[in-house]
């Protein structure tokens, strides 16, 4: 090997070391930022003067539910307000940080209890038995959390709200244990997800043609829509690919083609430590894999013919994750002491973040009716 060759090799190696060093520096900076912005502690609720609001509550509590440790993030401007247990979506995607970022005003009227469910977020653990990730166990967990909140706040009843997957879990929990709840609020209501997925897939394929998206047409046309006997792996593979186009075409967030800002909110949330953020991602994969069969094979139209608590469904007309038509049909056939269906003209899957003013006004006004019995 001559000297020129040796010099070239040294320059290449030196360049690679510079690149590697730069990469490691960026990783280190990101870790420092995540650690600094994620101490894993509750965020105080402050007034206009920047001081902690008197009478407010902001706590992270752990308790043993169904034999495993699970976490609640409790927030409210007035700790004497009605309690609202919030069931997040996914399965496995806690929305604590998203609610605090996009809709903090709901904390003016309720003590919001954001439960990080079994196998999700702060409640994820590699020691959770896979066989415990069932709909029956999740309903039982919801009951136990509700019982804890009734004792902790000295209330006779609480409100229950569920978004997406949480709307399915919440409807079933409210059906089985109506004595605990004033009412159930379903947002982005899951009712018959097999039918919903068919509608969603047909919509994205239509959108691809209307937009002249040749790449989208090619990829979507190559997908095989899973039948009712398809394996869980086939379903997971399908929805991961198909959801990219739902998001791209505005069927997840109306007028938005990316969920990047939402990911940043979660990854910089102060309620999560660095390990919590790692577990958030692990929990998403774990929970979706274990609970998706319950989602795709549950048909509320067949499972529930009547409710003993009032039901309010809040649905974006542009929603193609849990399509509007499916939620509307479920509501129309449902029997309940009181029921109401509210459509959101400028929302897709998340009117609780997309039209917060209208959303909060409806929830506040309906809650007053249920509390007073008027």
C-alpha positions in Angstrom: 0.0 0.0 0.0 1.6 3.3 -1.1 1.6 6.5 1.0 -1.1 8.2 -1.1 -3.5 5.3 -0.5 -2.7 5.4 3.2 -3.4 9.1 3.3 -6.8 8.7 1.6 -7.8 5.9 4.0 -6.9 8.1 7.0 -8.9 11.0 5.6 -11.9 8.7 5.1 -11.6 7.3 8.6 -11.2 10.8 10.0 -14.3 11.9 8.1 -16.3 9.0 9.4 -15.2 9.8 13.0 -16.4 13.4 12.6 -19.7 12.2 11.3 -20.1 9.6 14.1 -19.0 12.2 16.7 -21.6 14.7 15.3 -24.3 12.1 15.4 -23.5 11.1 19.0 -23.5 14.8 20.0 -26.9 15.3 18.5 -28.2 12.2 20.3 -26.7 13.4 23.6 -28.3 16.8 23.2 -31.7 15.2 22.5 -31.3 13.1 25.6 -30.5 16.1 27.7 -33.5 18.0 26.3 -35.8 15.1 27.0 -34.5 14.7 30.5 -34.7 18.4 31.2 -38.2 18.7 29.8 -39.4 15.4 31.2 -38.8 15.1 35.0 -41.8 12.8 35.4 -43.6 15.2 37.7 -47.0 16.9 37.7 -47.2 20.3 36.1 -48.7 22.9 38.5 -51.9 24.7 37.4 -51.1 28.5 37.6 -53.2 31.6 37.6 -52.7 34.8 35.5 -50.1 35.9 38.1 -47.9 32.9 37.5 -48.6 31.5 40.9 -50.1 28.1 41.7 -53.9 28.5 41.5 -55.5 28.2 45.0 -57.7 25.2 45.3 -56.3 23.6 42.1 -55.1 20.0 42.0 -52.3 18.6 39.9 -51.0 15.2 41.0 -49.6 12.0 39.6 -50.8 9.0 41.6 -49.9 5.3 41.4 -52.1 2.5 42.6 -52.4 -1.2 42.2 -55.2 -2.1 39.8 -55.8 -5.7 38.8 -52.6 -6.7 40.6 -50.3 -4.3 38.6 -49.2 -0.7 39.3 -51.0 1.9 37.2 -50.9 5.7 37.1 -53.4 8.5 37.2 -52.6 12.1 36.3 -55.2 14.3 38.1 -55.7 17.9 37.1 -58.3 20.5 37.8 -58.5 24.2 38.6 -60.9 23.5 41.4 -60.6 20.2 43.3 -64.3 20.4 44.3 -65.5 20.3 40.7 -67.1 17.1 39.3 -64.7 14.3 38.5 -64.3 13.1 34.9 -62.4 9.8 34.3 -60.8 10.0 30.9 -60.1 6.9 28.9 -57.4 7.4 26.3 -57.3 6.0 22.8 -55.0 3.5 21.1 -55.2 0.9 22.4 -52.0 2.0 24.3 -51.8 5.7 23.4 -52.2 7.9 26.6 -53.5 11.4 25.8 -52.5 13.2 29.1 -50.0 15.5 27.4 -52.3 16.2 24.4 -55.2 17.2 26.6 -53.0 19.5 28.7 -51.5 21.1 25.6 -54.5 21.3 23.3 -57.5 21.5 25.7 -56.4 22.7 29.1 -59.7 24.7 29.4 -61.7 21.6 30.2 -59.9 21.6 33.6 -61.9 24.8 34.5 -65.1 22.7 34.9 -63.9 19.2 35.8 -61.3 17.4 37.9 -59.8 15.5 34.9 -58.4 12.1 35.7 -56.2 10.9 32.9 -55.7 7.2 33.5 -52.7 5.6 31.8 -54.2 2.2 31.2 -52.7 -1.2 31.8 -49.8 -1.7 29.3 -49.7 2.0 28.3 -47.5 5.0 29.0 -46.5 5.3 32.6 -48.4 2.1 33.3 -46.4 0.0 30.9 -44.1 -2.7 32.3 -42.4 -5.6 30.6 -43.7 -7.7 33.4 -47.4 -7.3 32.5 -48.7 -10.8 31.6 -49.8 -10.8 28.0 -52.8 -12.9 28.9 -54.1 -10.1 31.1 -54.5 -7.8 28.1 -58.2 -8.6 27.5 -61.3 -6.5 27.1 -62.7 -8.2 30.2 -59.7 -7.2 32.3 -59.7 -3.7 30.9 -63.4 -3.3 31.9 -62.5 -4.6 35.4 -59.6 -2.1 35.6 -62.0 0.7 34.7 -64.3 -0.4 37.5 -61.5 -0.5 40.0 -60.2 3.0 39.0 -63.7 4.3 39.2 -64.2 2.9 42.7 -60.9 4.4 43.8 -62.0 7.9 42.5 -65.3 7.6 44.3 -63.5 6.9 47.6 -60.7 9.4 47.0 -63.0 12.4 46.2 -65.9 11.3 48.4 -68.4 11.3 45.4 -71.4 9.2 44.7 -70.8 9.2 41.0 -68.3 10.5 38.4 -68.4 11.3 34.7 -66.8 8.9 32.2 -65.3 10.0 28.9 -63.6 7.9 26.3 -61.8 8.8 23.1 -61.4 6.3 20.2 -60.4 3.0 21.8 -61.4 4.6 25.1 -64.9 5.2 23.7 -65.3 1.4 23.2 -63.9 0.5 26.6 -66.0 3.3 28.2 -69.2 2.3 26.6 -68.8 -1.3 27.8 -67.7 -0.2 31.3 -70.6 2.2 31.7 -73.0 -0.6 30.5 -71.6 -3.1 33.0 -71.3 -0.7 36.0 -73.9 2.1 35.5 -74.1 3.0 39.2 -70.7 4.7 39.2 -71.4 7.2 36.4 -73.6 10.3 35.8 -73.1 9.9 32.1 -70.8 8.6 29.4 -69.2 10.9 26.8 -68.0 9.0 23.7 -65.6 11.0 21.4 -64.6 9.5 18.0 -66.9 6.6 19.0 -65.9 3.1 18.2 -69.0 1.0 17.5 -68.3 -1.6 14.8 -64.7 -1.3 13.8 -64.7 -4.0 11.1 -67.3 -2.0 9.2 -65.4 1.2 10.0 -62.2 -0.1 8.5 -63.9 -1.0 5.3 -65.3 2.5 5.0 -61.9 4.0 5.9 -60.1 2.0 3.2 -62.6 2.8 0.5 -62.3 6.5 1.4 -58.5 6.7 1.2 -58.5 4.8 -2.1 -61.2 7.2 -3.4 -59.1 10.2 -2.1 -56.0 8.9 -3.8 -57.8 8.8 -7.2 -59.4 12.2 -6.7 -56.1 13.8 -5.8 -54.2 12.1 -8.6 -51.9 10.5 -6.1 -50.4 7.7 -8.3 -48.1 6.5 -5.6 -51.0 6.3 -3.1 -53.2 4.5 -5.7 -50.5 2.0 -6.3 -49.8 1.3 -2.6 -53.4 1.2 -1.5 -54.5 -1.0 -4.4 -51.8 -3.5 -3.5 -53.2 -3.9 0.0 -55.4 -6.8 0.7 -58.3 -5.8 3.0 -58.4 -8.3 5.8 -61.5 -10.5 6.1 -63.2 -11.5 9.3 -60.9 -14.5 9.7 -57.6 -12.6 9.1 -54.8 -13.0 11.6 -54.0 -10.3 14.0 -50.6 -9.8 12.3 -52.4 -9.2 9.0 -54.7 -6.6 10.6 -51.8 -4.8 12.3 -49.8 -4.7 9.1 -52.9 -3.3 7.2 -53.8 -0.6 9.6 -50.2 0.7 10.0 -50.0 1.2 6.3 -53.6 2.4 5.7 -53.5 4.9 8.6 -50.6 6.7 6.9 -53.1 7.7 4.1 -55.9 8.5 6.5 -53.6 11.0 8.1 -52.2 12.3 4.9 -55.7 13.0 3.5 -57.0 14.6 6.6 -59.1 11.8 8.0 -57.3 11.9 11.3 -56.9 15.6 11.9 -59.1 17.8 9.6 -56.9 20.0 7.4 -53.7 18.4 8.7 -51.6 15.8 7.0 -49.1 15.0 9.8 -49.3 14.1 13.5 -45.7 15.3 14.0 -46.7 18.2 16.3 -48.7 15.8 18.5 -45.7 13.5 18.8 -43.5 16.4 19.9 -46.0 17.3 22.6 -45.9 13.8 24.0 -42.1 13.5 23.8 -41.5 16.8 25.6 -44.3 16.3 28.2 -43.0 17.0 31.7 -45.2 14.3 33.2 -43.0 11.7 31.5 -39.5 10.8 32.5 -37.1 9.6 29.8 -37.9 6.0 30.6 -41.6 6.8 30.5 -41.2 8.1 27.0 -39.4 5.0 26.0 -42.2 2.9 27.6 -44.8 5.1 25.8 -43.5 3.7 22.5 -43.2 0.2 23.8 -46.7 0.3 25.3 -48.2 1.5 22.0 -46.9 -1.6 20.2 -47.7 -4.0 23.0 -51.2 -2.8 23.7 -52.2 -2.6 20.0 -50.9 -6.1 19.4 -52.8 -7.6 22.3 -56.0 -5.6 22.3 -56.7 -5.1 18.5 -58.6 -8.4 18.2 -61.1 -7.1 20.8 -61.5 -3.9 18.8 -62.0 -5.4 15.4 -64.3 -8.2 16.6 -66.6 -6.2 18.9 -69.8 -4.9 17.5 -71.6 -2.7 20.0 -74.8 -2.8 17.9 -75.0 -6.5 18.9 -73.3 -6.3 22.3 -75.4 -3.4 23.7 -79.1 -2.8 23.0 -79.6 -0.3 25.9 -77.8 1.7 28.5 -78.8 2.7 32.0 -76.8 5.9 32.0 -77.1 8.9 29.7 -74.9 8.8 26.6 -73.4 11.7 24.6 -71.5 11.0 21.4 -69.3 13.8 19.9 -68.2 13.0 16.4 -66.2 14.8 13.7 -67.8 14.5 10.2 -64.3 14.2 8.6 -63.3 11.2 10.8 -62.1 8.2 8.9 -60.5 6.3 11.7 -63.8 5.8 13.4 -66.1 7.0 10.6 -69.0 9.3 11.3 -71.6 7.1 9.7 -70.9 4.1 11.9 -71.0 6.2 15.1 -74.3 7.8 14.0 -75.9 4.5 13.2 -75.0 3.1 16.6 -76.4 6.1 18.4 -79.6 6.1 16.5 -80.4 2.5 17.5 -79.2 2.8 21.1 -81.7 3.0 24.0 -80.7 5.1 26.9 -82.4 7.3 29.6 -81.0 10.3 27.7 -78.9 10.4 24.6 -77.5 13.1 22.3 -75.3 13.1 19.2 -73.2 16.2 18.3 -71.5 16.6 14.9 -68.4 18.7 14.5 -68.1 20.3 11.0 -64.4 21.1 11.3 -63.1 18.0 13.0 -62.0 14.6 12.0 -61.1 12.0 14.8 -60.5 14.4 17.7 -63.0 17.3 18.1 -61.8 17.5 21.7 -58.6 19.1 20.2 -59.9 20.4 16.9 -62.9 22.4 18.1 -62.2 22.8 21.8 -64.5 25.7 22.4 -67.6 24.0 21.0 -66.5 20.7 22.5 -66.1 22.1 26.0 -69.3 24.0 25.9 -71.3 20.9 25.0 -69.7 18.8 27.7 -70.1 21.5 30.3 -73.7 22.1 29.5 -74.7 18.5 29.3 -72.9 17.7 32.5 -74.9 20.4 34.3 -78.1 18.8 33.1 -77.1 15.4 34.3 -75.9 16.8 37.7 -79.2 18.6 38.4 -81.5 16.1 36.7 -83.2 18.9 34.7 
